[in-house]
Structures are given as structure tokens and as C-alpha cells.
Amino acid sequence: MLRKSIFHDLSFVDYNPFPIDCWLDRTGAHLKASGETTLAVCSNSTHTAAHLESVVDRCRTKLNAGAYLHWYEKYHCDKERLVSALEACQEIIDAYHAAEDVNPFA
């Protein structure tokens, strides 16, 4: 049921026969007490680059404004590390854009 809903809501590339993996976890200590379950979904969608761009843009805006930096620094994650992470995400976005029109099975 869940898998069917995910396939309906997301756009996957036609040439990938297994575009999604799902994992359920009921074993975490924080889950045992509440009886809850977590779900992790890993997919390769045609919308991945657009979603990552949105996330990176929001993160850059907050980083440039200095938002939340004191919290990151409190736990030994300085601004340079955050900038490096955003650059890594940008490389992923660029790779998706470079591969957008490539279909290895065409």
C-alpha cells in the first residue's frame, strides 16, 4: 500500500526497474517506548535535483544570515564545514543536471 502510494506521488526515470527502497525500523530505543515506527525511503526521482536545489538555497540563505550558527558551533560544526557540505550538495545537483538528458538504455 505504501509503496504504491509512493510510486503514484513521485516521478521515476523509466529505465530504472528498481527506483525505490524502503526500510522500516521499530528497534530504536526512542521507538520502543512509544511503539512507533520510522520509515526511510531512498529513491532516484526525476525531481531530485529540483528538491536539492530548494534545500541548498534555503540553507545558503540561512547560513549567509548567520541563522543557527551558534548551535552548530556549540557542537563543533563550524561555518567552513557547513559551506563545504553545501558545495558537496551543489556538486550532486550539477551531476544530476549533466545527466538529465542521458538515458543509457535509449
Secondary structure in CASP SS format (residue, H / E / C, confidence):
PFRMAT SS
TARGET T0000
AUTHOR 0000-0000-0000
METHOD secondary structure of the structure
MODEL  1
M C 1.00
L H 1.00
R H 1.00
K H 1.00
S H 1.00
I H 1.00
F H 1.00
H H 1.00
D H 1.00
L C 1.00
S C 1.00
F E 1.00
V C 1.00
D C 1.00
Y C 1.00
N C 1.00
P C 1.00
F C 1.00
P C 1.00
I E 1.00
D E 1.00
C E 1.00
W E 1.00
L E 1.00
D E 1.00
R C 1.00
T C 1.00
G C 1.00
A H 1.00
H H 1.00
L H 1.00
K H 1.00
A H 1.00
S H 1.00
G C 1.00
E C 1.00
T C 1.00
T E 1.00
L E 1.00
A E 1.00
V E 1.00
C E 1.00
S E 1.00
N C 1.00
S E 1.00
T C 1.00
H C 1.00
T H 1.00
A H 1.00
A H 1.00
H H 1.00
L H 1.00
E H 1.00
S H 1.00
V H 1.00
V H 1.00
D H 1.00
R H 1.00
C H 1.00
R H 1.00
T H 1.00
K H 1.00
L H 1.00
N H 1.00
A H 1.00
G C 1.00
A C 1.00
Y C 1.00
L H 1.00
H H 1.00
W H 1.00
Y H 1.00
E H 1.00
K H 1.00
Y C 1.00
H C 1.00
C C 1.00
D C 1.00
K H 1.00
E H 1.00
R H 1.00
L H 1.00
V H 1.00
S H 1.00
A H 1.00
L H 1.00
E H 1.00
A H 1.00
C H 1.00
Q H 1.00
E H 1.00
I H 1.00
I H 1.00
D H 1.00
A H 1.00
Y H 1.00
H H 1.00
A H 1.00
A H 1.00
E C 1.00
D C 1.00
V C 1.00
N C 1.00
P C 1.00
F C 1.00
A C 1.00
END
